[in-house]
Amino acid sequence: MGIKIQKEKIPVILITATHRMEGEMHVVAGGRLLDEINKDRDFIPITNVTIYALNETTPLDTLEFLAVNKTAVNFIAPAS
C-alpha cells in the first residue's frame, strides 16, 4: 500500500479566456497554493467546481472534478 499524503482543500477562483470557475484545490497540508500550481504537470485538478461564463452570475454547470489545462488559465487565486 502507498503512503497517504494529507492534503487541505483551498477554495479557489480560476479564470480562463471564456469562463470563471470556483472550486477547491487540494494542497499538501501546510503547503502553498503556488507550490501546487508550479508542479511539473500540464493540468490543474479542481474539485467541487461551479463553472460560469465570464461576467455572468448564473452557473453553466457544476462538477465533482475538472482538470484544467494550465495553458488555458489566465488567473488563479484563493477565494475569500
Backbone as a ProteinNet text record, in pm:
[ID]
protein_1_A
[PRIMARY]
MGIKIQKEKIPVILITATHRMEGEMHVVAGGRLLDEINKDRDFIPITNVTIYALNETTPLDTLEFLAVNKTAVNFIAPAS
[TERTIARY]
82.7	0	87.6	45.6	121.9	102.8	184.3	175.7	68.3	-21.2	-126.4	-74.9	-81.3	-35.6	-155.4	-143.3	-250.3	-257.3	-377	-396.5	-506.6	-499.1	-600.4	-674	-803.2	-881.4	-869.8	-835.9	-828	-928.1	-1025.5	-1118.8	-1044.5	-1070.8	-1002.3	-1100.2	-1057.4	-1124.7	-1024.4	-1069.6	-983.1	-1050.9	-976.3	-1030.3	-958.5	-1036.9	-981.9	-1030.4	-1003.1	-1046.6	-1198.6	-1268.6	-1414	-1495.2	-1429.5	-1504.5	-1440.6	-1524.2	-1479.7	-1518.5	-1427	-1453.6	-1425.7	-1515.7	-1497.3	-1499.1	-1395.7	-1387	-1280.5	-1228.4	-1129.1	-1006.6	-889.7	-764.8	-718.6	-652.4	-603.2	-452.1	-408.3	-268.3	-214.1	-89.4	-25.1	-40.8	-80.1	-102.4	16.5	-11.6	93.6	160.9	122.3	182.4	116.2	169.4	116.6	46.6	-50.9	-120.7	-21.7	71.7	171.9	254	287.7	363.5	284.2	154.4	69	60.6	47.1	37.6	167.9	280.3	411	459.4	380.9	422.1	437.2	525.9	556.1	447.7	334.7	225.4	145.8	72	1.4	-136.4	-195.2	-331.7	-339.5	-433.5	-460.1	-590.8	-587.6	-710.7	-790	-918.8	-1008.9	-1128.8	-1173.9	-1291.3	-1404.4	-1525.8	-1646.2	-1652.9	-1649.9	-1636	-1771.8	-1788.1	-1901.2	-1843.7	-1900.5	-1848.9	-1947.5	-1893.4	-1972.6	-1913	-1996.9	-1944.7	-1886.6	-1785.9	-1728.7	-1837.3	-1831	-1924.3	-2069.2	-2092.8	-2228.2	-2237.9	-2358.7	-2378.3	-2453.2	-2511.5	-2583.4	-2486.6	-2476.8	-2384	-2421.8	-2320.5	-2341.2	-2344.7	-2264	-2253.2	-2184.9	-2205.2	-2130.5	-2076	-1952.2	-1885	-1813.3	-1803	-1726	-1576.5	-1535.2	-1393	-1375.6	-1271	-1234.7	-1083.1	-1021.6	-878.2	-864.5	-806.9	-794.8	-651.9	-639.2	-507.4	-444.1	-322.3	-254.4	-242.8	-226.1	-209.7	-336.9	-451.2	-577.5	-605.1	-526.6	-552.6	-490.4	-575.5	-528.8	-503.1	-578.3	-573.3	-619.3	-551.7	-596.8	-558.2	-651.6	-625	-712.9	-669.9	-756.4	-884.5	-995.9	-1123.4	-1135	-1195.2	-1208.9	-1344.1
-117.7	0	124.6	229.2	353	439.8	539.7	635.2	737.4	762.3	861.6	998.2	1093.9	1229.5	1312.6	1376.8	1463.1	1589.3	1624.4	1744.8	1830	1958.7	2054.4	2106.4	2133.4	2193.4	2344.8	2407.3	2553.3	2601.9	2683.8	2739.8	2832.6	2817.1	2898.8	2953.3	3060.1	3115	3104.5	3049.9	3028.8	3093	3173.2	3242.7	3194.5	3162.1	3133.2	3244.2	3231.9	3334	3343.5	3234.9	3232.6	3199.3	3151.2	3105	3145.4	3150.1	3163.7	3035.2	2978.8	2855.3	2877.2	2829.9	2836	2693.3	2655.4	2519	2506.5	2385.1	2358.4	2290.9	2339.5	2271.3	2199.8	2088.4	2009.3	2027.2	2085.6	2121.1	2040.2	1996.8	1924.1	2006	1940.9	2009.6	2098.5	2225.2	2321.5	2379.2	2331.8	2379.1	2505.7	2555.8	2677.8	2646.2	2726.7	2713.8	2726.4	2817.9	2838.4	2712.4	2638.8	2514.3	2413.4	2406.3	2313.1	2353.8	2482.9	2533.3	2509.7	2523.1	2511.5	2368.3	2269.3	2130.2	2101.7	2010.6	1976.8	1886.1	1946.4	1873.7	1973	1920.9	2006.5	2051	1980.2	2008.2	2039.6	2126.1	2159.4	2090.4	1998.9	1932.9	2022	2036.5	2115.9	2027	2032.9	1955.5	2050	1994.5	2070.2	2203.2	2194.1	2311.1	2362.5	2493.6	2560.4	2644.7	2628.2	2695.9	2804.1	2922.4	3036.6	3090.3	3149.6	3229.6	3356	3413.5	3537.1	3643	3716.9	3826.5	3782.2	3654.9	3604.8	3552.2	3550	3500.3	3368	3328.8	3201.9	3090.3	2985.9	2876.5	2804.5	2768.3	2685.9	2538.1	2500.9	2359.8	2349.5	2236.9	2203.5	2063	2043.5	1915.2	1876.2	1746	1698.3	1711.5	1699	1705.6	1766.8	1848.6	1906.1	1922.4	1879.8	1900.5	2011.9	2123.8	2241.1	2249.6	2261.5	2274.3	2406.1	2399.8	2520.2	2628.9	2589.5	2690.3	2771.4	2721.1	2792.1	2888.8	2881.8	2961	3099.9	3202.3	3341.1	3391	3336.2	3386.7	3277	3262.5	3171.8	3233	3228.9	3287.4	3219.6	3225.3	3173.8	3256.3	3191.1	3261.2	3305.3	3420.8	3464.2	3433
0	0	0	-70.5	-78.4	44.6	53.5	163.1	129.6	224.3	203.8	247.5	158.3	186.7	230.8	345.6	395.4	310.2	268.4	187.5	248.4	220.8	264	140.7	156.5	48	58.1	-54	-59.8	-163.8	-123.5	-221.8	-317.4	-447.1	-547.4	-650.7	-715.3	-833.3	-946.9	-1057.5	-1173.2	-1294	-1368.9	-1486.2	-1611.7	-1714.7	-1847.1	-1941.2	-2068.5	-2165	-2173.6	-2141.9	-2160.8	-2036.1	-1929.5	-1812.7	-1680.5	-1578.2	-1439.7	-1368.1	-1292.4	-1219.1	-1072	-989.3	-845	-794	-721.2	-671.6	-565.3	-548.7	-445.3	-505.4	-465.4	-498.3	-373	-391.9	-279.6	-271.4	-159.6	-139.3	-22.1	-32.7	77	204.7	314.2	441.5	475.4	501.9	532.3	409.5	290.4	165.8	115.4	4.8	-54.9	-186.7	-220.2	-347.5	-463	-452.3	-557.5	-582.6	-477.7	-494.4	-576.8	-553.6	-627.8	-774.9	-800.6	-937.7	-1014.1	-946	-1011.1	-1029.6	-988.8	-1009	-1158.2	-1191.3	-1330.6	-1387.9	-1421.8	-1486.6	-1570.1	-1665.6	-1761.4	-1715.1	-1618.6	-1577.1	-1428.5	-1393.1	-1253.7	-1215	-1117.8	-1075.3	-979.1	-1006.9	-923.9	-888.5	-763.8	-723.2	-683.4	-680.4	-641.7	-716.6	-848.5	-936	-983.3	-976.9	-1039.8	-1152.8	-1272.6	-1392.1	-1435.4	-1462.1	-1507.1	-1636.9	-1721.7	-1832.4	-1769.7	-1832.7	-1778	-1762.7	-1653.9	-1625.6	-1611.5	-1583.5	-1560	-1417.3	-1362.9	-1226.5	-1222.1	-1334.7	-1340.7	-1378.9	-1295.8	-1327.6	-1456.4	-1533.8	-1652.9	-1615.8	-1514.8	-1476.3	-1340.7	-1275.6	-1154.2	-1172.7	-1131.5	-1149.5	-1021.2	-997.5	-882.9	-908.9	-1035.9	-1070	-1208.1	-1221.2	-1350.3	-1354.3	-1463	-1484.2	-1587.3	-1546.4	-1632.4	-1685.5	-1817	-1878.3	-1834.3	-1784.3	-1734.5	-1840.5	-1965.8	-2071.2	-2093.3	-2046.8	-2062.3	-1947.4	-1842	-1721.7	-1734.3	-1717.3	-1716.8	-1575.4	-1478	-1340.8	-1247	-1133.5	-1028.7	-895.3	-800.5	-669	-565.3	-439.5	-333.3	-328.2	-306.4	-290.5	-145.1	-123.5	15.3	70.8
[MASK]
++++++++++++++++++++++++++++++++++++++++++++++++++++++++++++++++++++++++++++++++

